[in-house]
């Protein structure tokens, strides 16, 4: 089981001006074809800090000043790219033992209870039209 990830907000509740150090957060889509895990290491992934977002092992964005991520800053800040790349590599190595989807059996739609119920309802009654109520 993975350790809980996060940190306590208690000291901020007690003192809103308390020190809140920056941290790195990691994102990966976690999906790939069987046997292709290593090829997907840098697909649909990111490392984020309060200032930077490093995506797909290539683009670096200053999200504090460019929240729309329109300007790639990787060539202007190679030291940040290097730091975030190393952090991502450490994170990837730490989570590999927790990635269990590689050897799980594939469950086809015909064996998935929700898919079975959906197709049965579609065939027997159809799916009713729905829209949100007027406010």
HELIX and SHEET records of a PDB file:
HELIX    1   1 UNK A   10  UNK A   14  1                                   5    
HELIX    2   2 UNK A   38  UNK A   40  5                                   3    
HELIX    3   3 UNK A   74  UNK A   76  5                                   3    
HELIX    4   4 UNK A   78  UNK A   95  1                                  18    
HELIX    5   5 UNK A   96  UNK A   98  5                                   3    
HELIX    6   6 UNK A  101  UNK A  103  5                                   3    
HELIX    7   7 UNK A  109  UNK A  111  5                                   3    
HELIX    8   8 UNK A  113  UNK A  124  1                                  12    
SHEET    1   A 4 UNK A  25  UNK A  28  0                                        
SHEET    2   A 4 UNK A  45  UNK A  48 -1                                        
SHEET    3   A 4 UNK A  52  UNK A  55 -1                                        
SHEET    4   A 4 UNK A  59  UNK A  62 -1                                        
END                                                                             
